């Protein structure tokens, strides 16, 4: 059971797990989301912020995770890391998500959130797919940046 208490349901049970972590630590089977400018791997995570459970980019080289929220890139010391061998990335746009997308979190109002990724300034960066906003938001360079086209994480 997650330290976060509530684990969003998915279409397949037992194909992935969330591991509580902090300080940039990630399990050996963590899902890689991308690559930072410095060559460090970025992993799929999630963290609570302002009542929302948000998709996060976990950056071991920075010793933390980051979430996109209200126009800013927010640092999180405590987070969960996604571990699975049964995932893939699929092209999507404008807040769309396929049925096999992994529900990573939720807003305080109950809207489901998913993890997506995109290329920006030479980095492959993950963030939150926010369906009602019709975009992917990524935490990058201190800001929350919206992009209309992205890859979304799915169960494979």
N, CA and C atoms as a LAMMPS dump frame, in Angstrom:
ITEM: TIMESTEP
0
ITEM: NUMBER OF ATOMS
468
ITEM: BOX BOUNDS ff ff ff
-5.0000000000000000e+02 5.0000000000000000e+02
-5.0000000000000000e+02 5.0000000000000000e+02
-5.0000000000000000e+02 5.0000000000000000e+02
ITEM: ATOMS id mol type element x y z
1 1 1 N 0.844 -1.19 0
2 1 2 C 0 0 0
3 1 3 C 0.877 1.236 0
4 2 1 N 0.493 2.211 -0.729
5 2 2 C 1.23 3.455 -0.843
6 2 3 C 1.111 4.295 0.418
7 3 1 N 2.175 5.02 0.749
8 3 2 C 2.108 5.971 1.853
9 3 3 C 1.12 7.097 1.55
10 4 1 N 0.76 7.25 0.288
11 4 2 C -0.168 8.291 -0.112
12 4 3 C -1.612 7.902 0.184
13 5 1 N -1.835 6.655 0.595
14 5 2 C -3.171 6.229 0.983
15 5 3 C -4.021 5.77 -0.172
16 6 1 N -4.261 6.63 -1.137
17 6 2 C -5.126 6.318 -2.259
18 6 3 C -4.27 6.061 -3.486
19 7 1 N -4.492 4.936 -4.138
20 7 2 C -3.782 4.621 -5.371
21 7 3 C -4.803 4.647 -6.497
22 8 1 N -4.619 5.538 -7.502
23 8 2 C -5.58 5.585 -8.6
24 8 3 C -5.69 4.238 -9.296
25 9 1 N -6.912 3.831 -9.643
26 9 2 C -7.085 2.558 -10.328
27 9 3 C -6.555 2.619 -11.758
28 10 1 N -6.186 1.471 -12.302
29 10 2 C -5.791 1.367 -13.701
30 10 3 C -6.535 0.188 -14.296
31 11 1 N -6.357 -0.013 -15.574
32 11 2 C -7.058 -1.09 -16.258
33 11 3 C -6.451 -2.461 -15.979
34 12 1 N -5.191 -2.52 -15.565
35 12 2 C -4.513 -3.786 -15.286
36 12 3 C -3.964 -3.756 -13.874
37 13 1 N -4.261 -4.761 -13.1
38 13 2 C -3.791 -4.824 -11.717
39 13 3 C -2.501 -5.634 -11.666
40 14 1 N -1.531 -5.162 -10.887
41 14 2 C -0.309 -5.917 -10.672
42 14 3 C 0.767 -5.703 -11.711
43 15 1 N 0.553 -4.816 -12.668
44 15 2 C 1.55 -4.587 -13.709
45 15 3 C 2.498 -3.446 -13.376
46 16 1 N 2.191 -2.706 -12.337
47 16 2 C 3.081 -1.629 -11.911
48 16 3 C 2.88 -1.355 -10.425
49 17 1 N 3.848 -0.652 -9.846
50 17 2 C 3.735 -0.292 -8.433
51 17 3 C 4.367 1.071 -8.221
52 18 1 N 3.919 1.726 -7.157
53 18 2 C 4.454 3.033 -6.762
54 18 3 C 5.299 2.845 -5.508
55 19 1 N 6.526 3.346 -5.539
56 19 2 C 7.463 3.178 -4.436
57 19 3 C 7.752 4.536 -3.808
58 20 1 N 7.417 4.711 -2.519
59 20 2 C 7.73 5.976 -1.842
60 20 3 C 9.241 6.205 -1.827
61 21 1 N 9.65 7.44 -2.073
62 21 2 C 11.07 7.758 -2.11
63 21 3 C 11.282 9.23 -1.782
64 22 1 N 12.554 9.616 -1.677
65 22 2 C 12.913 11.012 -1.413
66 22 3 C 14.38 11.222 -1.756
67 23 1 N 14.775 12.479 -1.824
68 23 2 C 16.176 12.828 -2.002
69 23 3 C 16.817 12.383 -3.293
70 24 1 N 16.028 12.155 -4.337
71 24 2 C 16.582 11.749 -5.619
72 24 3 C 16.768 10.26 -5.794
73 25 1 N 16.407 9.476 -4.797
74 25 2 C 16.563 8.02 -4.887
75 25 3 C 15.464 7.41 -5.756
76 26 1 N 15.85 6.416 -6.576
77 26 2 C 14.89 5.679 -7.396
78 26 3 C 15.232 4.191 -7.355
79 27 1 N 14.213 3.32 -7.383
80 27 2 C 14.459 1.876 -7.435
81 27 3 C 15.098 1.482 -8.774
82 28 1 N 15.694 0.313 -8.811
83 28 2 C 16.388 -0.146 -10.021
84 28 3 C 15.434 -0.398 -11.191
85 29 1 N 14.149 -0.667 -10.903
86 29 2 C 13.188 -0.926 -11.977
87 29 3 C 12.261 0.262 -12.24
88 30 1 N 12.716 1.459 -11.883
89 30 2 C 11.925 2.676 -12.109
90 30 3 C 11.745 2.922 -13.607
91 31 1 N 10.597 3.501 -13.971
92 31 2 C 10.289 3.804 -15.369
93 31 3 C 11.028 5.075 -15.785
94 32 1 N 11.856 4.946 -16.814
95 32 2 C 12.592 6.093 -17.348
96 32 3 C 11.65 6.912 -18.224
97 33 1 N 11.614 8.218 -17.967
98 33 2 C 10.754 9.11 -18.74
99 33 3 C 11.534 9.917 -19.757
100 34 1 N 12.806 10.176 -19.466
101 34 2 C 13.569 11.013 -20.373
102 34 3 C 15.002 11.204 -19.94
103 35 1 N 15.604 12.263 -20.502
104 35 2 C 17.007 12.56 -20.267
105 35 3 C 17.164 14.066 -20.091
106 36 1 N 17.934 14.445 -19.069
107 36 2 C 18.199 15.853 -18.782
108 36 3 C 19.371 16.345 -19.633
109 37 1 N 19.559 17.663 -19.692
110 37 2 C 20.662 18.251 -20.458
111 37 3 C 22.021 17.732 -20.006
112 38 1 N 22.15 17.449 -18.708
113 38 2 C 23.425 16.979 -18.165
114 38 3 C 23.656 15.491 -18.409
115 39 1 N 22.726 14.833 -19.103
116 39 2 C 22.854 13.414 -19.401
117 39 3 C 22.212 12.512 -18.365
118 40 1 N 21.743 13.082 -17.262
119 40 2 C 21.094 12.3 -16.214
120 40 3 C 19.717 11.822 -16.636
121 41 1 N 19.364 10.61 -16.199
122 41 2 C 18.04 10.083 -16.507
123 41 3 C 16.976 10.779 -15.664
124 42 1 N 15.781 10.896 -16.244
125 42 2 C 14.604 11.429 -15.558
126 42 3 C 13.597 10.286 -15.472
127 43 1 N 12.963 10.132 -14.302
128 43 2 C 12.048 9.017 -14.062
129 43 3 C 10.624 9.511 -13.817
130 44 1 N 9.653 8.601 -14
131 44 2 C 8.239 8.903 -13.762
132 44 3 C 7.959 8.842 -12.265
133 45 1 N 7.339 9.903 -11.762
134 45 2 C 6.954 9.936 -10.361
135 45 3 C 5.632 10.649 -10.177
136 46 1 N 5.249 10.807 -8.928
137 46 2 C 4.067 11.588 -8.57
138 46 3 C 4.271 12.116 -7.156
139 47 1 N 3.615 13.244 -6.874
140 47 2 C 3.751 13.866 -5.555
141 47 3 C 2.521 14.719 -5.275
142 48 1 N 2.228 14.879 -3.998
143 48 2 C 1.131 15.754 -3.592
144 48 3 C 1.581 17.202 -3.598
145 49 1 N 0.665 18.079 -4.054
146 49 2 C 0.903 19.522 -3.977
147 49 3 C -0.443 20.236 -3.987
148 50 1 N -0.681 21.045 -2.976
149 50 2 C -1.902 21.864 -2.889
150 50 3 C -3.174 21.035 -3.081
151 51 1 N -3.205 19.837 -2.513
152 51 2 C -4.399 18.996 -2.579
153 51 3 C -4.517 18.132 -3.818
154 52 1 N -3.609 18.303 -4.774
155 52 2 C -3.602 17.486 -5.988
156 52 3 C -2.524 16.412 -5.874
157 53 1 N -2.758 15.255 -6.471
158 53 2 C -1.729 14.241 -6.635
159 53 3 C -1.258 14.373 -8.079
160 54 1 N -0.044 14.91 -8.271
161 54 2 C 0.436 15.323 -9.582
162 54 3 C 1.526 14.416 -10.137
163 55 1 N 1.505 14.175 -11.458
164 55 2 C 2.648 13.528 -12.092
165 55 3 C 3.9 14.366 -11.846
166 56 1 N 5.04 13.686 -11.662
167 56 2 C 6.288 14.39 -11.352
168 56 3 C 7.428 13.86 -12.2
169 57 1 N 8.415 14.727 -12.433
170 57 2 C 9.67 14.267 -13.028
171 57 3 C 10.663 14.107 -11.887
172 58 1 N 11.19 12.895 -11.753
173 58 2 C 12.144 12.589 -10.691
174 58 3 C 13.547 12.682 -11.285
175 59 1 N 14.365 13.552 -10.705
176 59 2 C 15.712 13.824 -11.213
177 59 3 C 16.75 13.488 -10.15
178 60 1 N 17.306 12.276 -10.176
179 60 2 C 18.297 11.897 -9.169
180 60 3 C 19.491 12.846 -9.092
181 61 1 N 19.918 13.397 -10.231
182 61 2 C 21.071 14.304 -10.212
183 61 3 C 20.772 15.607 -9.481
184 62 1 N 19.495 15.939 -9.332
185 62 2 C 19.088 17.137 -8.583
186 62 3 C 18.668 16.793 -7.157
187 63 1 N 18.506 15.497 -6.865
188 63 2 C 18.142 15.06 -5.522
189 63 3 C 16.699 15.31 -5.147
190 64 1 N 15.807 15.405 -6.165
191 64 2 C 14.401 15.713 -5.877
192 64 3 C 13.532 15.361 -7.077
193 65 1 N 12.26 15.692 -6.944
194 65 2 C 11.307 15.599 -8.048
195 65 3 C 10.742 16.994 -8.282
196 66 1 N 10.152 17.187 -9.453
197 66 2 C 9.533 18.464 -9.791
198 66 3 C 8.129 18.213 -10.328
199 67 1 N 7.189 19.1 -9.965
200 67 2 C 5.836 19.069 -10.519
201 67 3 C 5.539 20.417 -11.159
202 68 1 N 4.628 20.397 -12.123
203 68 2 C 4.158 21.624 -12.763
204 68 3 C 2.868 22.043 -12.073
205 69 1 N 2.844 23.294 -11.585
206 69 2 C 1.648 23.751 -10.876
207 69 3 C 1.533 25.269 -10.939
208 70 1 N 0.399 25.739 -11.409
209 70 2 C 0.057 27.161 -11.388
210 70 3 C 1.166 28.046 -11.969
211 71 1 N 1.699 27.633 -13.117
212 71 2 C 2.696 28.434 -13.813
213 71 3 C 4.126 28.245 -13.352
214 72 1 N 4.345 27.374 -12.366
215 72 2 C 5.686 27.215 -11.804
216 72 3 C 6.154 25.761 -11.817
217 73 1 N 7.477 25.589 -11.78
218 73 2 C 8.11 24.299 -11.536
219 73 3 C 8.356 24.23 -10.034
220 74 1 N 7.708 23.274 -9.372
221 74 2 C 7.751 23.178 -7.912
222 74 3 C 8.601 21.973 -7.507
223 75 1 N 9.556 22.196 -6.595
224 75 2 C 10.437 21.138 -6.093
225 75 3 C 9.732 20.323 -5.017
226 76 1 N 9.849 19.001 -5.11
227 76 2 C 9.281 18.094 -4.113
228 76 3 C 10.386 17.152 -3.623
229 77 1 N 10.575 17.107 -2.321
230 77 2 C 11.585 16.227 -1.729
231 77 3 C 11.028 14.807 -1.559
232 78 1 N 9.75 14.703 -1.214
233 78 2 C 9.1 13.399 -1.027
234 78 3 C 8.164 13.141 -2.206
235 79 1 N 8.208 11.929 -2.737
236 79 2 C 7.46 11.582 -3.942
237 79 3 C 7.37 10.065 -4.039
238 80 1 N 6.633 9.585 -5.029
239 80 2 C 6.589 8.161 -5.346
240 80 3 C 7.15 7.964 -6.749
241 81 1 N 7.799 6.82 -6.964
242 81 2 C 8.396 6.484 -8.254
243 81 3 C 7.637 5.305 -8.854
244 82 1 N 7.313 5.406 -10.141
245 82 2 C 6.629 4.321 -10.839
246 82 3 C 7.638 3.25 -11.246
247 83 1 N 7.311 1.999 -10.919
248 83 2 C 8.152 0.856 -11.293
249 83 3 C 7.305 -0.123 -12.103
250 84 1 N 7.803 -0.481 -13.289
251 84 2 C 7.086 -1.417 -14.153
252 84 3 C 7.957 -1.789 -15.346
253 85 1 N 7.696 -2.958 -15.891
254 85 2 C 8.31 -3.376 -17.154
255 85 3 C 7.247 -3.46 -18.245
256 86 1 N 6.035 -3.007 -17.936
257 86 2 C 4.9 -3.189 -18.843
258 86 3 C 4.31 -1.858 -19.3
259 87 1 N 5.177 -0.919 -19.682
260 87 2 C 4.698 0.385 -20.123
261 87 3 C 5.322 0.75 -21.466
262 88 1 N 4.692 1.69 -22.136
263 88 2 C 5.19 2.221 -23.402
264 88 3 C 4.69 3.661 -23.524
265 89 1 N 5.183 4.361 -24.518
266 89 2 C 4.771 5.742 -24.768
267 89 3 C 4.021 5.79 -26.093
268 90 1 N 2.924 6.558 -26.139
269 90 2 C 2.076 6.646 -27.327
270 90 3 C 1.779 8.115 -27.627
271 91 1 N 1.838 8.496 -28.901
272 91 2 C 1.57 9.88 -29.292
273 91 3 C 0.125 10.277 -28.963
274 92 1 N -0.034 11.5 -28.461
275 92 2 C -1.364 12.067 -28.188
276 92 3 C -1.268 13.585 -28.317
277 93 1 N -2.416 14.235 -28.277
278 93 2 C -2.433 15.708 -28.365
279 93 3 C -3.702 16.256 -27.735
280 94 1 N -3.637 17.548 -27.395
281 94 2 C -4.794 18.321 -26.933
282 94 3 C -5.526 17.72 -25.736
283 95 1 N -4.784 17.135 -24.799
284 95 2 C -5.392 16.578 -23.593
285 95 3 C -5.991 15.204 -23.765
286 96 1 N -5.912 14.658 -24.991
287 96 2 C -6.466 13.325 -25.236
288 96 3 C -5.611 12.257 -24.57
289 97 1 N -6.253 11.16 -24.212
290 97 2 C -5.544 10.017 -23.645
291 97 3 C -6.261 8.739 -24.063
292 98 1 N -5.5 7.688 -24.404
293 98 2 C -6.114 6.423 -24.801
294 98 3 C -6.606 5.653 -23.581
295 99 1 N -7.462 4.653 -23.778
296 99 2 C -7.996 3.88 -22.648
297 99 3 C -6.916 3.185 -21.824
298 100 1 N -5.783 2.849 -22.443
299 100 2 C -4.723 2.146 -21.725
300 100 3 C -3.743 3.084 -21.004
301 101 1 N -4.023 4.388 -21.024
302 101 2 C -3.168 5.348 -20.309
303 101 3 C -3.217 5.08 -18.806
304 102 1 N -2.078 5.244 -18.154
305 102 2 C -1.986 5.026 -16.709
306 102 3 C -2.427 6.293 -15.987
307 103 1 N -3.459 6.157 -15.178
308 103 2 C -3.916 7.283 -14.361
309 103 3 C -2.927 7.444 -13.206
310 104 1 N -2.191 8.536 -13.234
311 104 2 C -1.11 8.763 -12.273
312 104 3 C -1.594 9.528 -11.051
313 105 1 N -2.549 10.413 -11.25
314 105 2 C -3.005 11.233 -10.134
315 105 3 C -4.368 11.819 -10.386
316 106 1 N -4.687 12.84 -9.598
317 106 2 C -5.988 13.494 -9.693
318 106 3 C -5.894 14.904 -9.123
319 107 1 N -6.737 15.777 -9.628
320 107 2 C -6.836 17.109 -9.036
321 107 3 C -7.685 17.014 -7.771
322 108 1 N -7.656 18.055 -6.971
323 108 2 C -8.483 18.074 -5.759
324 108 3 C -9.966 18.016 -6.113
325 109 1 N -10.311 18.396 -7.344
326 109 2 C -11.688 18.337 -7.812
327 109 3 C -12.077 16.997 -8.412
328 110 1 N -11.133 16.043 -8.467
329 110 2 C -11.443 14.706 -8.948
330 110 3 C -11.102 14.421 -10.396
331 111 1 N -10.52 15.39 -11.108
332 111 2 C -10.162 15.137 -12.508
333 111 3 C -8.924 14.243 -12.585
334 112 1 N -8.965 13.182 -13.411
335 112 2 C -7.793 12.313 -13.547
336 112 3 C -6.654 13.027 -14.268
337 113 1 N -5.418 12.69 -13.868
338 113 2 C -4.217 13.233 -14.496
339 113 3 C -3.343 12.075 -14.959
340 114 1 N -2.639 12.286 -16.05
341 114 2 C -1.794 11.269 -16.659
342 114 3 C -0.395 11.838 -16.844
343 115 1 N 0.581 10.974 -17.102
344 115 2 C 1.934 11.463 -17.353
345 115 3 C 2.206 11.421 -18.851
346 116 1 N 2.769 12.53 -19.327
347 116 2 C 3.182 12.63 -20.717
348 116 3 C 4.608 13.144 -20.763
349 117 1 N 5.172 13.212 -21.964
350 117 2 C 6.524 13.754 -22.106
351 117 3 C 6.665 14.42 -23.463
352 118 1 N 7.642 15.333 -23.553
353 118 2 C 7.917 16.031 -24.799
354 118 3 C 9.37 16.473 -24.822
355 119 1 N 9.861 16.79 -26.012
356 119 2 C 11.21 17.34 -26.157
357 119 3 C 11.156 18.855 -25.986
358 120 1 N 12.101 19.382 -25.205
359 120 2 C 12.229 20.824 -25.046
360 120 3 C 13.698 21.146 -24.773
361 121 1 N 14.246 22.008 -25.574
362 121 2 C 15.631 22.465 -25.418
363 121 3 C 16.613 21.321 -25.182
364 122 1 N 16.479 20.271 -25.961
365 122 2 C 17.415 19.156 -25.886
366 122 3 C 17.17 18.168 -24.764
367 123 1 N 16.058 18.3 -24.06
368 123 2 C 15.731 17.346 -23
369 123 3 C 14.398 16.673 -23.316
370 124 1 N 14.286 15.427 -22.913
371 124 2 C 13.012 14.713 -23.001
372 124 3 C 12.416 14.77 -21.604
373 125 1 N 11.381 15.596 -21.442
374 125 2 C 10.876 15.973 -20.12
375 125 3 C 9.434 15.523 -19.901
376 126 1 N 9.169 14.835 -18.77
377 126 2 C 7.798 14.434 -18.447
378 126 3 C 7.05 15.517 -17.673
379 127 1 N 5.731 15.393 -17.705
380 127 2 C 4.87 16.303 -16.957
381 127 3 C 3.47 15.725 -16.859
382 128 1 N 2.501 16.607 -16.608
383 128 2 C 1.12 16.15 -16.399
384 128 3 C 0.249 16.432 -17.614
385 129 1 N -0.465 15.401 -18.056
386 129 2 C -1.506 15.579 -19.061
387 129 3 C -2.763 15.947 -18.296
388 130 1 N -3.264 17.156 -18.569
389 130 2 C -4.441 17.699 -17.882
390 130 3 C -5.561 17.784 -18.924
391 131 1 N -6.407 16.748 -19.008
392 131 2 C -7.389 16.666 -20.088
393 131 3 C -8.273 17.901 -20.267
394 132 1 N -8.791 18.475 -19.193
395 132 2 C -9.697 19.623 -19.343
396 132 3 C -8.971 20.881 -19.804
397 133 1 N -7.65 20.903 -19.72
398 133 2 C -6.86 22.042 -20.194
399 133 3 C -6.333 21.797 -21.608
400 134 1 N -6.602 20.616 -22.149
401 134 2 C -6.233 20.259 -23.523
402 134 3 C -4.742 20.325 -23.808
403 135 1 N -3.91 19.921 -22.826
404 135 2 C -2.469 19.999 -23.047
405 135 3 C -1.694 19.139 -22.056
406 136 1 N -0.385 19.092 -22.298
407 136 2 C 0.597 18.564 -21.357
408 136 3 C 1.272 19.767 -20.722
409 137 1 N 1.389 19.772 -19.398
410 137 2 C 2.173 20.783 -18.689
411 137 3 C 3.46 20.121 -18.217
412 138 1 N 4.596 20.744 -18.514
413 138 2 C 5.86 20.21 -18.018
414 138 3 C 6.513 21.212 -17.073
415 139 1 N 7.159 20.7 -16.017
416 139 2 C 7.961 21.569 -15.154
417 139 3 C 9.341 21.714 -15.791
418 140 1 N 9.718 22.951 -16.148
419 140 2 C 10.981 23.151 -16.858
420 140 3 C 11.527 24.551 -16.611
421 141 1 N 12.782 24.62 -16.201
422 141 2 C 13.493 25.89 -16.012
423 141 3 C 12.72 26.856 -15.108
424 142 1 N 12.124 26.309 -14.04
425 142 2 C 11.426 27.146 -13.073
426 142 3 C 9.992 27.477 -13.422
427 143 1 N 9.53 27.035 -14.592
428 143 2 C 8.185 27.38 -15.054
429 143 3 C 7.36 26.134 -15.351
430 144 1 N 6.051 26.36 -15.453
431 144 2 C 5.125 25.354 -15.972
432 144 3 C 4.867 25.732 -17.424
433 145 1 N 5.236 24.85 -18.342
434 145 2 C 5.108 25.133 -19.769
435 145 3 C 4.07 24.19 -20.368
436 146 1 N 3.147 24.739 -21.17
437 146 2 C 2.123 23.902 -21.802
438 146 3 C 2.516 23.589 -23.241
439 147 1 N 2.235 22.356 -23.648
440 147 2 C 2.477 21.929 -25.025
441 147 3 C 1.273 21.112 -25.499
442 148 1 N 0.878 21.291 -26.767
443 148 2 C -0.313 20.59 -27.257
444 148 3 C -0.069 19.146 -27.69
445 149 1 N 1.161 18.797 -28.103
446 149 2 C 1.46 17.448 -28.577
447 149 3 C 2.5 16.801 -27.68
448 150 1 N 2.349 15.499 -27.431
449 150 2 C 3.183 14.812 -26.453
450 150 3 C 3.053 13.306 -26.639
451 151 1 N 3.865 12.571 -25.893
452 151 2 C 3.696 11.132 -25.749
453 151 3 C 3.102 10.894 -24.372
454 152 1 N 2.167 9.954 -24.283
455 152 2 C 1.521 9.642 -23.008
456 152 3 C 1.895 8.213 -22.606
457 153 1 N 2.063 7.995 -21.306
458 153 2 C 2.457 6.681 -20.798
459 153 3 C 1.252 5.748 -20.746
460 154 1 N 1.436 4.553 -21.318
461 154 2 C 0.36 3.563 -21.361
462 154 3 C 0.852 2.226 -20.816
463 155 1 N -0.099 1.396 -20.37
464 155 2 C 0.216 0.011 -20.024
465 155 3 C 0.362 -0.765 -21.318
466 156 1 N 1.367 -1.605 -21.362
467 156 2 C 1.686 -2.317 -22.591
468 156 3 C 1.447 -3.809 -22.403
